[in-house]
Amino acid sequence: QVQLLESGGGSVQTGGSLRLSCVASGDTYSTTWMGWFRQAPGKEREGVATIYRAGTNIYYHDSVKGRFTISQDNAKNTVYLQTNSLKPEDTAMYYCAARTRDLGPLPISATMDPTSYKYWGQGTQVTVSS
């Protein structure tokens, strides 16, 4: 079992920044991929950024490239999402997710697919006003 706890959300104006954090606990040694996903009201959950725990593989949704940065501190079992130049369309609940070794290798084509991840946090709200 892996538990995930997000923090760092809030309300900002267009152009603002927020740093989201996700602290993992439990069987963290079993995690292979971590990711940030978001879901706006009435929309499907979508991948924002994902990172391979044991390497440097990182992927971003096209809409956040150049504005968001995912990073990790394995010693702290923490994954971060630095969000800059925020836009109203970034408004959503942001969720942290983890994939574990028992699910096997993850194809690159599936790194941003929410169904590829087994554990989820409760989410942190990001609201961007114009």
C-alpha positions in Angstrom: 0.0 0.0 0.0 1.1 3.5 -0.8 -0.4 6.6 0.7 -0.1 10.0 -1.1 -0.7 13.4 0.4 -0.8 16.5 -1.8 -0.4 20.1 -0.7 0.3 23.5 -2.1 -2.8 24.3 -4.0 -4.6 27.7 -3.7 -6.1 30.6 -5.6 -3.9 32.8 -7.7 -4.3 35.3 -10.5 -3.4 34.7 -14.1 0.4 34.6 -14.4 0.9 33.4 -10.9 2.8 30.4 -9.6 2.2 27.6 -7.2 4.4 24.7 -6.0 2.5 21.5 -5.4 4.0 18.8 -3.2 3.1 15.1 -2.9 4.5 13.1 -0.1 4.4 9.3 -0.4 4.4 6.9 2.5 4.0 3.2 3.0 5.5 0.8 0.5 7.3 3.6 -1.4 10.1 1.2 -2.5 7.6 -0.4 -4.8 6.8 2.8 -6.8 8.1 3.0 -10.3 6.3 6.1 -11.8 4.7 9.1 -10.1 2.5 11.6 -11.8 0.4 14.7 -11.5 -3.1 14.6 -13.0 -5.9 17.2 -12.9 -9.6 17.2 -13.3 -11.8 20.2 -13.9 -15.6 20.1 -13.3 -17.3 18.3 -16.1 -14.1 17.1 -17.7 -12.1 13.8 -17.6 -9.0 13.5 -15.5 -5.9 14.2 -17.6 -2.2 13.7 -17.1 -0.2 16.8 -16.5 3.3 15.5 -15.8 4.9 12.2 -15.0 8.3 11.1 -13.8 10.1 7.8 -13.5 11.3 7.2 -10.0 14.6 5.5 -10.8 15.7 7.7 -13.8 15.2 10.9 -15.6 12.2 10.1 -17.9 9.8 12.9 -17.7 6.7 13.7 -19.7 4.4 16.7 -19.9 1.0 17.4 -21.3 1.5 19.7 -24.3 -0.6 22.5 -22.6 1.9 22.8 -19.7 5.2 22.4 -21.5 7.5 25.3 -20.7 5.3 26.4 -17.7 5.2 23.4 -15.3 8.1 21.4 -14.0 7.9 18.1 -12.2 10.7 17.0 -9.9 11.4 14.6 -7.1 13.4 14.2 -3.9 13.6 10.4 -3.4 15.2 10.9 0.0 12.0 12.6 1.1 9.7 10.5 -1.0 8.3 13.7 -2.4 7.3 14.7 -5.9 6.8 18.4 -6.8 5.0 20.2 -9.5 6.2 23.8 -10.0 3.4 25.6 -11.9 4.3 29.0 -13.5 2.5 31.4 -15.8 -0.8 29.9 -14.6 -3.9 30.4 -16.8 -7.6 30.2 -15.9 -7.8 27.0 -17.9 -5.3 25.4 -15.4 -8.1 25.6 -12.8 -8.8 22.1 -11.6 -8.3 19.6 -8.7 -4.7 18.3 -9.0 -4.1 14.7 -8.0 -0.8 12.9 -7.3 -0.7 9.3 -8.4 1.7 6.4 -8.1 2.4 3.2 -10.2 3.9 0.3 -8.5 6.2 -2.5 -9.6 3.6 -5.2 -9.5 1.9 -3.6 -12.6 4.9 -4.3 -14.8 6.7 -2.0 -17.2 4.9 1.1 -18.4 4.8 1.8 -22.1 5.7 5.4 -23.0 2.3 5.8 -24.7 0.6 5.1 -21.4 2.6 7.3 -19.0 -0.1 10.0 -19.1 -3.0 7.6 -18.8 -4.7 7.8 -15.4 -5.6 4.1 -15.6 -1.9 3.3 -15.5 -1.6 4.4 -11.9 -2.7 2.4 -8.9 -2.6 4.8 -6.0 -4.1 8.3 -5.7 -4.1 11.2 -3.3 -7.1 13.2 -2.3 -6.2 16.1 -4.4 -5.4 19.8 -4.0 -7.4 22.5 -5.6 -5.8 25.1 -7.9 -7.9 28.1 -8.9 -6.7 30.7 -11.4 -8.6 33.9 -11.8 -8.4 36.2 -14.7 
